[in-house]
């Protein structure tokens, strides 16, 4: 594999606790690190570095449901700068996640795995990545993604994106979303930010290649799925000593084994809503609380080990 690729990490979001720690870690692995944040953010905690570029963007007038427009804009602006730097491969990341086991060459190798139509694959986690069954309103995780700059622009670019709207829908899906709005009421329950990412990417890919790719074919030929645990991510909370967990109940997402063809695809007879309704609210709260305690304890141990290993003074 070539070792002369130029790589960039686009870290997007507001300046959160430990953001500087995340940036300093990424500077060890990439040729360039771009912090794409907002005007007015307090940058006093961010250490300057010759490989670090900071973009202070104006916020879109409309944040979008779940602040999806904010995320899209900071990422798209970061990608533009990465392209100006002649980057070959880009990682989209967040200001609140610290990877303890990151290997960029491994990510490049994954993105080059059996390329389809000359396009690199989007490398991302199994978590929240596309429902098993055919679903025009599936999802792509918005936590992180890695790939060639052209594919990353197709996934996160904002050409023809309407920042004055709460959400963006491909023209081909307008009727279906209108039906959802009329029958279900809360469209955002079915068209979350991850679903918007999926629909817009699929529409761009189909338009560019002139083919109507189906759900399963799209996943198996244009993505490379792996377990997010391989990166050993610390996901910081908003307060000192608090961590978040990358976790979801037993929703029928693809597994890595299914994606590799090593495990039979069994379609779930239980829908997400039925699954939730079958659990009592009290049980859900107990499960959430116990999982939080376990996650917080494990991540705090790893954080302390990381600080000692790197001789950090915090």
C-alpha positions as CSV (number, residue, x, y, z in Angstrom):
1,X,0.0,0.0,0.0
2,X,1.2,3.5,-0.8
3,X,2.5,5.4,2.2
4,X,2.5,8.9,0.7
5,X,-1.2,9.6,1.1
6,X,-2.0,12.9,2.7
7,X,-4.4,12.5,5.6
8,X,-6.5,14.9,7.5
9,X,-8.8,14.7,10.5
10,X,-11.7,17.0,10.6
11,X,-12.8,17.5,14.2
12,X,-16.1,19.2,14.3
13,X,-18.3,20.6,17.1
14,X,-18.2,23.1,20.0
15,X,-15.3,23.3,22.4
16,X,-16.1,20.7,25.0
17,X,-14.3,19.3,28.0
18,X,-11.1,17.5,26.9
19,X,-11.3,18.8,23.3
20,X,-7.7,19.8,23.4
21,X,-6.8,16.3,24.5
22,X,-8.6,14.9,21.5
23,X,-6.9,17.3,19.1
24,X,-3.4,16.5,20.5
25,X,-4.0,12.8,20.1
26,X,-5.1,13.3,16.4
27,X,-2.0,15.4,15.7
28,X,0.0,12.2,16.3
29,X,-1.7,10.4,13.5
30,X,-2.6,12.8,10.7
31,X,-0.7,15.2,8.4
32,X,-3.3,17.9,9.2
33,X,-5.9,18.3,11.9
34,X,-8.8,20.8,11.2
35,X,-10.9,22.0,14.2
36,X,-14.1,23.2,12.6
37,X,-16.1,25.0,15.3
38,X,-18.1,28.2,15.8
39,X,-17.4,31.9,16.2
40,X,-17.6,32.8,19.8
41,X,-16.3,29.5,21.2
42,X,-13.6,29.8,23.9
43,X,-10.4,28.6,22.3
44,X,-8.1,29.4,25.3
45,X,-7.8,25.7,26.1
46,X,-6.6,24.7,22.6
47,X,-2.9,24.5,22.2
48,X,-1.5,25.9,18.9
49,X,0.3,23.6,16.6
50,X,1.8,23.9,13.1
51,X,-0.4,21.1,11.8
52,X,-3.6,22.4,13.4
53,X,-6.0,24.6,11.5
54,X,-8.9,26.2,13.3
55,X,-12.1,27.3,11.4
56,X,-14.4,29.6,13.3
57,X,-17.7,29.3,11.4
58,X,-20.8,31.3,11.5
59,X,-23.8,29.2,12.6
60,X,-26.6,28.6,10.1
61,X,-29.7,30.6,10.9
62,X,-31.7,27.4,11.3
63,X,-29.9,24.8,13.5
64,X,-32.0,21.9,12.1
65,X,-33.7,19.2,14.2
66,X,-31.1,17.7,16.6
67,X,-28.7,20.5,15.4
68,X,-28.1,18.5,12.2
69,X,-27.5,21.7,10.2
70,X,-24.7,22.7,12.6
71,X,-23.0,19.3,12.3
72,X,-23.3,19.3,8.5
73,X,-21.9,22.8,8.1
74,X,-18.9,22.4,10.4
75,X,-18.1,19.1,8.7
76,X,-18.5,20.4,5.1
77,X,-16.4,23.5,5.9
78,X,-13.7,21.2,7.3
79,X,-13.8,19.0,4.1
80,X,-13.4,22.1,1.9
81,X,-10.3,23.0,3.8
82,X,-9.0,19.5,3.6
83,X,-9.4,19.5,-0.1
84,X,-7.5,22.8,-0.3
85,X,-4.7,21.0,1.5
86,X,-4.8,18.3,-1.2
87,X,-5.8,15.6,1.3
88,X,-6.3,12.1,0.0
89,X,-8.1,10.6,3.0
90,X,-10.2,12.3,5.7
91,X,-11.5,11.2,9.1
92,X,-14.7,13.0,10.3
93,X,-14.5,13.1,14.1
94,X,-16.1,14.9,17.1
95,X,-14.6,17.1,19.8
96,X,-15.8,14.8,22.6
97,X,-14.3,11.5,21.5
98,X,-10.8,10.3,22.3
99,X,-9.6,7.2,20.4
100,X,-7.1,5.0,22.3
101,X,-6.3,2.6,19.5
102,X,-6.2,4.5,16.2
103,X,-4.3,3.2,13.1
104,X,-4.7,5.4,10.1
105,X,-2.9,3.0,7.7
106,X,-5.4,0.3,8.8
107,X,-8.3,2.7,8.0
108,X,-6.8,3.4,4.6
109,X,-6.5,-0.3,3.9
110,X,-10.1,-0.8,4.9
111,X,-11.3,2.0,2.6
112,X,-9.4,0.4,-0.3
113,X,-11.0,-3.0,0.2
114,X,-12.6,-4.2,-3.1
115,X,-13.4,-0.7,-4.4
116,X,-16.6,-0.5,-6.5
117,X,-16.7,1.7,-9.6
118,X,-13.3,3.1,-8.6
119,X,-14.7,4.6,-5.4
120,X,-13.2,4.0,-2.0
121,X,-15.3,2.7,0.7
122,X,-16.7,4.7,3.7
123,X,-15.2,3.1,6.8
124,X,-17.5,3.4,9.8
125,X,-18.9,1.4,12.7
126,X,-21.5,-1.2,12.8
127,X,-23.4,0.8,15.4
128,X,-26.5,2.4,13.9
129,X,-25.3,1.6,10.4
130,X,-28.3,0.6,8.3
131,X,-31.2,-1.6,9.2
132,X,-31.0,-5.3,8.0
133,X,-34.2,-5.1,6.0
134,X,-34.7,-3.0,2.9
135,X,-35.4,0.4,4.3
136,X,-35.5,3.7,2.3
137,X,-35.2,5.5,5.7
138,X,-32.3,3.6,7.2
139,X,-29.3,5.3,8.7
140,X,-25.5,6.0,8.6
141,X,-23.9,6.7,12.0
142,X,-22.8,10.4,12.3
143,X,-20.3,9.7,15.0
144,X,-17.3,9.2,12.7
145,X,-16.5,8.2,9.1
146,X,-13.3,7.7,7.2
147,X,-12.7,7.6,3.4
148,X,-11.2,9.2,0.3
149,X,-11.9,12.9,0.2
150,X,-14.3,12.5,-2.8
151,X,-16.4,9.9,-0.9
152,X,-16.4,12.0,2.3
153,X,-17.6,15.0,0.3
154,X,-20.4,12.8,-1.1
155,X,-21.4,11.8,2.4
156,X,-20.9,15.1,4.3
157,X,-20.6,17.8,1.6
158,X,-23.3,20.5,1.5
159,X,-23.7,21.2,-2.3
160,X,-27.4,22.0,-2.8
161,X,-28.0,21.6,1.0
162,X,-30.7,24.0,2.3
163,X,-29.6,25.4,5.6
164,X,-32.9,27.3,6.0
165,X,-34.7,24.1,6.5
166,X,-35.1,22.0,9.6
167,X,-34.2,18.9,7.6
168,X,-33.2,18.1,4.0
169,X,-35.0,15.4,1.9
170,X,-34.1,14.1,-1.6
171,X,-36.7,15.0,-4.1
172,X,-37.4,11.3,-4.7
173,X,-38.4,10.9,-1.1
174,X,-40.7,14.0,-0.7
175,X,-43.9,12.1,-1.1
176,X,-42.9,9.3,1.3
177,X,-41.9,11.8,4.0
178,X,-45.2,13.7,3.5
179,X,-47.1,10.4,4.0
180,X,-45.1,9.8,7.2
181,X,-45.9,13.3,8.4
182,X,-49.6,12.8,7.7
183,X,-49.9,9.3,9.3
184,X,-47.3,9.4,12.1
185,X,-47.3,13.0,13.1
186,X,-43.7,13.2,14.4
187,X,-41.5,13.0,11.3
188,X,-38.3,13.3,13.3
189,X,-39.0,9.9,14.8
190,X,-38.5,8.4,11.4
191,X,-36.2,11.0,9.8
192,X,-33.5,11.5,12.3
193,X,-30.1,13.1,11.4
194,X,-28.6,9.6,10.7
195,X,-31.5,8.9,8.3
196,X,-31.0,12.2,6.5
197,X,-27.3,11.3,6.1
198,X,-28.3,8.0,4.6
199,X,-30.9,9.3,2.2
200,X,-28.8,12.2,0.9
201,X,-25.8,10.0,0.4
202,X,-27.7,7.3,-1.4
203,X,-29.4,9.9,-3.7
204,X,-26.0,11.4,-4.6
205,X,-24.4,8.0,-5.3
206,X,-27.3,6.9,-7.4
207,X,-27.3,10.2,-9.3
208,X,-23.5,10.2,-9.9
209,X,-23.3,6.5,-11.1
210,X,-26.7,6.5,-12.8
211,X,-27.8,3.4,-10.9
212,X,-30.5,2.8,-8.4
213,X,-28.6,0.8,-5.8
214,X,-30.6,-1.2,-3.4
215,X,-30.1,-1.1,0.4
216,X,-28.1,-4.3,0.9
217,X,-25.9,-3.8,-2.2
218,X,-25.1,-0.3,-1.1
219,X,-23.9,-1.4,2.3
220,X,-21.8,-4.4,1.1
221,X,-20.1,-2.5,-1.7
222,X,-19.6,1.1,-0.6
223,X,-19.0,0.7,3.1
224,X,-16.6,-1.1,5.3
225,X,-18.0,-2.0,8.7
226,X,-16.1,-2.7,11.8
227,X,-16.7,-2.7,15.5
228,X,-16.2,0.8,17.1
229,X,-14.7,-1.0,20.1
230,X,-11.6,-1.6,17.9
231,X,-10.8,2.1,18.3
232,X,-11.4,2.0,22.1
233,X,-13.1,5.3,22.2
234,X,-13.5,7.4,25.3
235,X,-16.7,9.4,24.8
236,X,-16.6,12.3,27.2
237,X,-19.7,13.7,28.9
238,X,-20.3,17.4,29.5
239,X,-19.0,17.3,33.1
240,X,-15.7,16.2,34.6
241,X,-15.7,12.5,35.5
242,X,-18.7,11.8,33.3
243,X,-18.7,9.6,30.2
244,X,-21.2,8.7,27.6
245,X,-21.8,5.2,26.1
246,X,-22.1,4.2,22.5
247,X,-24.9,1.8,23.1
248,X,-28.3,0.8,21.7
249,X,-30.9,-1.8,22.5
250,X,-31.4,-4.9,20.4
251,X,-32.4,-3.1,17.2
252,X,-31.8,-5.2,14.1
253,X,-28.7,-3.4,12.7
254,X,-26.2,-5.2,10.5
255,X,-23.4,-7.0,12.4
256,X,-19.9,-7.2,11.1
257,X,-20.2,-11.0,10.7
258,X,-23.4,-10.5,8.6
259,X,-21.6,-7.9,6.5
260,X,-18.7,-10.3,5.9
261,X,-21.2,-13.0,4.9
262,X,-20.1,-15.2,7.9
263,X,-23.4,-15.1,9.6
264,X,-26.9,-15.7,8.2
265,X,-29.1,-12.6,8.0
266,X,-32.1,-13.2,10.1
267,X,-34.8,-10.6,9.8
268,X,-36.3,-9.6,13.1
269,X,-40.0,-10.3,13.5
270,X,-40.1,-7.6,16.2
271,X,-40.1,-3.9,15.3
272,X,-38.2,-1.3,17.3
273,X,-41.4,0.2,18.7
274,X,-42.8,-3.2,19.7
275,X,-39.5,-4.1,21.3
276,X,-39.6,-1.0,23.4
277,X,-43.3,-1.3,24.3
278,X,-42.6,-4.9,25.5
279,X,-40.2,-3.5,28.2
280,X,-41.6,-1.6,31.1
281,X,-40.3,1.9,31.6
282,X,-38.9,1.0,35.0
283,X,-36.9,-1.9,33.6
284,X,-35.5,0.3,30.8
285,X,-34.4,2.9,33.4
286,X,-32.7,0.2,35.5
287,X,-30.9,-1.3,32.5
288,X,-29.7,2.2,31.4
289,X,-28.5,3.1,34.9
290,X,-26.5,-0.2,35.4
291,X,-25.0,0.1,31.9
292,X,-24.0,3.7,32.7
293,X,-22.3,2.7,35.9
294,X,-20.3,0.0,34.2
295,X,-19.4,2.2,31.2
296,X,-18.4,5.2,33.4
297,X,-16.2,3.0,35.6
298,X,-14.4,1.3,32.7
299,X,-13.8,4.6,30.8
300,X,-12.6,6.4,33.9
301,X,-9.9,3.7,34.4
302,X,-8.8,3.9,30.8
303,X,-8.7,7.7,31.0
304,X,-6.5,7.6,34.1
305,X,-4.2,5.1,32.4
306,X,-4.0,7.3,29.3
307,X,-3.1,10.4,31.3
308,X,-0.3,8.5,33.2
309,X,1.0,6.9,30.0
310,X,1.3,10.2,28.2
311,X,2.6,12.1,31.3
312,X,-0.2,14.6,31.0
313,X,-0.7,17.4,33.5
314,X,-4.4,18.3,33.6
